[in-house]
């Protein structure tokens, strides 16, 4: 399967033969999970969600501070 990810104006992709969670996907892309929200369509998807087929996700950078 192929997972495409829009992040910071770039389109990244990861190929995997086995299902993987969004957290595992972020680890493969070297993106800290605490810095982004995964979005599919109009819905925020938990990092624990299992990806089992081709999909395209958008990563929204979460800003923090005071």
ABEGO torsion letter per residue (X at the ends): XBBBBBBGGBBBBBBBABBBBAAAAAAAAGBBAAABBBBBEABBBBAABBBABBBBBBBBBBBBEX
